[in-house]
Amino acid sequence: MENQTGPRKNSTVAGATMAIDPACGRKVDKGQSLPVTQYLGQAFYFCSSPCRRQFSKHPEKYLKRLSTGRSDQRAQL
């Protein structure tokens, strides 16, 4: 992963463009047909519509947890 500040950014892994679902912490392939939302000028990808809805209700909470490296945000809520 590149040296970045703030929440973990989307990255390219083994030729596939991957992202971290900020609601549940799962790795998702952006090449698939996935729910996506824009927040603060950045696209966030989700494994499911329920994860996207959860993120949309409290985006700052999820971004804070993502930036601290917690991988199981759903269990922490």
N, C-alpha and C positions, 0 to 999 in steps of 0.2 A: 504494500500500500504506500502511496506517496505521502510525503511529509505535509500534513495539512492541519489547519487549526479549525476549531469548531466541530460540529457533528461529523461523523464519518461520512465521507462522500461516496458516491457510486464509484465502482472500480471495474476494471476489466480483468477477468480471471480466465486463463486457458482459452482465449479466443472468444469467450462469451461475455457479454456485458452484464455484469451482476450488480445488484443493489441490495441493500438491507432494508427489509420491511421495518419501519420505525415503530410500528405498533406491537409486533410479536418477536422481532429480532431474526426472523428467517431470512436466508439468502434467497433472492428471487432473480430470475433471468428476465432482463428487460426486453429481450427478443420475443418473449411470449406475450400473449394478449392478457395484460394485467390491469387491474384498477390503478389509476395514477391520479395524483392531485398536485397542484402547484401551491407552494407556500414560500413566501419571502423570495420569490423569483427562482426557486429551485423545484425541480420535479422530484416527487417521492413516489416510489412504487410499492405496491402491496400485494400480498399473496391472495387476498380476498376482499370483497366489498365490506364485510364487517370490520376488518382491520382498518380500511380506509375511513369508515365512519367513526371509529374510535379515535383515530388520529385527528380527524377534523373537529371533534369536540374539544380536544385539549392538546393542540400541537406542541406548545412549549414544553409541556410535561414530558412528552415522548422524545422530543429533541434533546432535552436535558439528559434523559436516561440513555439515549443513544450516544451522546457525547461522552458519557462516563464509562461506556463500554459494557453496560449491563446487557446480557443477551436474552434474558427472559423478562421483558417488560410487563407482559400480560399478567404474570404471576405476582408482580410487584404492586399492582394497582389496588 
